[in-house]
Amino acid sequence: MISHDGIDICFMDLSGALERLSPRKKEAIYYNVICDMKQKDVAKIMGITTVSVGQYVESGFAQVAKEYFSDQIQTPKKKRKSVD
């Protein structure tokens, strides 16, 4: 169970969203988050770089967060370059 700002989340609650992830994102999340393996070990198993492991995990959780919490997440506004 994860608790933050009055929100309690269990991995079982997220199983539907996790199932909709790509196989590689699921694999990276499984090893890195659920099995608590280091990114270098996950990278070796998956045959990818440690950077890619981090990208899969971050992208996967962003997808899950968007699905479950889209009404609570505010997207940061992009800064515009000023033309002077």
Number of C-alpha atoms within 10 A of each C-alpha: 8 8 9 7 5 6 7 10 12 10 11 10 11 14 11 11 17 20 11 13 18 11 11 14 21 18 19 26 24 16 20 20 13 11 11 11 15 13 19 15 15 24 20 12 12 16 11 12 15 17 11 17 27 18 14 20 21 15 14 22 18 13 17 20 15 14 12 13 12 12 8 9 10 8 7 6 6 6 6 6 6 5 4 3
